[in-house]
Amino acid sequence: MRIISPGLCALVLLGGCGAQAPAAKLPAAPAAPVSALRDAPEFAGCDWREVKGARLTMQAFACGPDHGGVHVEADDGLPGFRLVDATGESRMVVRTFDKAADAPLAAILPAVRAASPGPYTAACAFAPAPGHDAKGKDRFVFEPTGADKAAWDKSQASDAPMEPPCGPLGVSITGDRFFTVMSGHPQTVVYADMGSEIQIFDPETLRLVSAP
């Protein structure tokens, strides 16, 4: 998340600078909701806190040694967040992709394909995410299309399912991964990997610190 610096003025010898224009501000967005996750009994021994990077902020639990030292760290290179444990092992759980505010979700497909190599990635596309009740219309999965989709569907019903057809950001036999446009910021698309169990972070609390 970058901030545009105001212009500078200078006068030689005499005089001075006029008032600088104010720095560009982010458009107003809804405040982060109070997450029901923070009261989850599964994380009674963990601390609920804000995790802030250069561009993004998100709320999550930080767990002590008795709970594996699991916590979330900002990764400004994505930008996004990683889930880290006491051994230093980590995996990406949230990242963002930029697009023009009025562009469709498909505008980020080249970037997603580059970040998610898989056997069918070149033809993979977005489709509405199943099983997300009312929010399903706003969440999308990265999945194969055409004959590749038929092969993937058949594979899921077999005893030897294929590797994720669209790479690590796409559909898989296990886990819950989705893409959604950030509330109040149509230029930012969020990818979240929720795993197969309850997670220590809530992507609904994700907010921009600075504009792209």
C-alpha positions in Angstrom: 0.0 0.0 0.0 2.1 4.1 -1.6 1.5 7.7 -0.8 2.0 10.5 -3.3 4.3 13.3 -2.0 3.1 16.9 -2.3 4.9 19.1 -4.7 7.9 21.2 -3.4 8.5 24.8 -4.2 11.8 26.8 -3.8 12.8 30.5 -4.2 16.3 31.7 -4.6 17.7 34.0 -1.9 14.5 36.0 -1.1 11.0 34.8 -0.4 9.9 31.4 0.8 7.7 28.5 -0.1 3.9 28.7 -0.2 1.8 26.2 1.6 2.1 22.7 0.3 -0.8 20.8 -1.1 -2.1 18.1 1.3 -1.0 14.5 0.7 -3.4 12.4 -1.2 -5.8 10.5 1.0 -7.4 7.1 0.6 -11.1 7.1 -0.2 -13.3 6.6 2.8 -14.0 2.9 3.5 -16.1 1.1 6.1 -14.3 0.6 9.4 -13.0 -2.9 10.1 -15.9 -5.0 11.5 -15.8 -6.5 14.9 -14.7 -10.0 14.1 -16.6 -12.9 15.8 -13.3 -14.8 15.5 -11.7 -12.9 18.4 -14.1 -14.7 20.8 -13.4 -18.2 19.3 -12.8 -20.7 22.2 -10.3 -22.5 20.1 -7.9 -19.6 20.6 -8.5 -18.8 24.2 -4.8 -18.8 25.0 -3.9 -16.4 22.1 -4.0 -12.6 21.9 -6.2 -10.8 19.3 -4.3 -7.9 17.7 -3.8 -5.8 14.6 -1.0 -6.9 12.2 0.2 -4.0 10.2 2.4 -3.8 7.1 3.4 -1.0 4.8 0.3 -1.3 2.8 -2.2 -3.6 4.6 -3.5 -4.1 8.1 -5.4 -7.2 9.3 -6.6 -8.5 12.6 -5.5 -11.9 13.8 -4.5 -14.0 16.8 -0.9 -14.3 18.0 -0.4 -17.6 20.0 2.4 -18.4 22.5 4.6 -21.4 22.7 1.9 -23.5 24.3 -0.1 -23.1 21.0 2.8 -23.6 18.6 3.8 -19.9 18.4 1.5 -19.5 15.5 1.0 -15.9 14.4 0.6 -13.8 11.3 3.3 -11.5 9.8 2.9 -8.9 7.1 4.8 -9.6 3.8 5.1 -6.3 2.0 6.7 -8.0 -1.0 3.3 -9.6 -2.0 1.8 -7.4 -0.4 -0.1 -9.6 2.0 0.3 -11.8 5.1 2.0 -15.1 6.0 1.0 -17.6 8.7 4.1 -18.4 10.7 4.8 -21.0 13.5 7.5 -21.3 16.1 9.8 -23.3 13.8 9.8 -20.4 11.3 7.8 -22.4 8.8 5.3 -20.1 6.9 2.8 -20.1 4.2 1.1 -17.3 2.3 -2.5 -16.8 3.5 -3.5 -13.4 2.1 -2.2 -11.4 -0.8 -3.5 -8.6 -3.0 -3.6 -7.9 -6.7 -4.1 -4.4 -8.2 -6.4 -3.5 -11.1 -8.1 -0.4 -12.4 -11.1 0.5 -10.2 -13.6 0.1 -13.1 -11.9 -3.1 -14.5 -13.5 -6.5 -14.2 -12.0 -9.2 -12.0 -10.6 -10.9 -15.0 -8.1 -8.0 -15.4 -5.8 -9.6 -12.8 -5.8 -13.1 -14.5 -2.3 -12.6 -16.1 -0.9 -11.7 -12.7 -2.7 -14.6 -11.0 -1.6 -17.1 -13.7 2.1 -15.9 -13.3 1.9 -16.4 -9.5 0.1 -19.8 -9.6 1.8 -22.2 -12.1 -0.1 -25.5 -12.5 -0.8 -28.0 -15.3 -3.9 -26.1 -16.6 -3.1 -22.6 -15.3 -2.8 -21.1 -18.8 -6.6 -21.6 -19.3 -7.8 -21.3 -15.7 -10.3 -18.5 -14.9 -12.5 -17.2 -12.2 -15.8 -18.8 -11.3 -18.3 -18.0 -8.4 -17.2 -19.8 -5.2 -19.5 -22.5 -4.0 -20.6 -22.9 -0.4 -20.3 -19.3 0.7 -24.0 -18.6 1.3 -24.9 -15.0 0.6 -21.3 -14.0 0.1 -20.8 -16.5 -2.7 -21.7 -14.0 -5.3 -18.8 -11.8 -4.2 -16.2 -14.6 -3.9 -14.5 -16.4 -6.7 -12.3 -19.4 -7.2 -9.5 -19.9 -9.7 -10.4 -23.1 -11.6 -9.9 -24.9 -14.9 -12.2 -24.4 -17.8 -13.7 -26.6 -20.7 -12.2 -30.0 -21.1 -9.6 -29.3 -18.3 -12.5 -28.6 -15.9 -14.1 -31.9 -16.9 -10.8 -33.8 -16.3 -10.5 -32.1 -12.9 -14.0 -32.9 -11.8 -13.5 -36.5 -12.8 -10.2 -36.6 -10.9 -11.8 -35.5 -7.7 -14.1 -38.5 -7.7 -11.2 -40.9 -8.2 -8.8 -42.5 -5.7 -5.9 -40.6 -7.1 -6.9 -37.0 -7.7 -4.5 -34.8 -9.7 -2.3 -32.1 -8.3 -4.1 -28.6 -8.0 -4.9 -27.9 -11.7 -4.4 -24.2 -11.4 -1.4 -24.1 -9.1 -1.2 -23.0 -5.4 -3.8 -20.2 -5.7 -6.4 -22.3 -7.4 -8.9 -25.0 -6.5 -7.6 -28.1 -4.7 -8.9 -31.3 -3.1 -8.4 -29.7 0.3 -8.7 -26.2 1.6 -10.7 -23.1 0.9 -9.2 -20.4 -1.3 -11.0 -17.5 -2.8 -10.6 -14.1 -4.5 -12.8 -11.1 -3.7 -12.7 -7.3 -4.3 -11.9 -5.4 -1.2 -14.9 -3.5 0.3 -14.6 0.2 -0.5 -11.5 -0.3 -2.7 -12.5 -1.6 -6.1 -8.9 -1.3 -7.3 -7.7 -4.0 -4.9 -8.5 -7.8 -5.2 -7.8 -9.9 -2.1 -6.8 -13.6 -2.3 -7.3 -15.6 0.9 -6.3 -19.2 1.7 -8.4 -20.3 4.6 -7.0 -23.8 4.8 -9.2 -26.7 5.9 -9.8 -25.7 9.5 -10.6 -22.5 11.5 -7.8 -20.0 11.0 -6.3 -17.4 13.4 -7.0 -14.5 11.0 -10.1 -12.9 9.6 -9.8 -11.5 6.0 -12.9 -9.5 6.6 -10.8 -7.2 8.8 -8.3 -6.5 6.0 -7.8 -2.8 5.3 -5.5 -0.6 3.2 -2.9 1.5 5.0 -1.8 3.3 1.8 -3.1 3.4 -1.8 -1.4 1.3 -4.6 
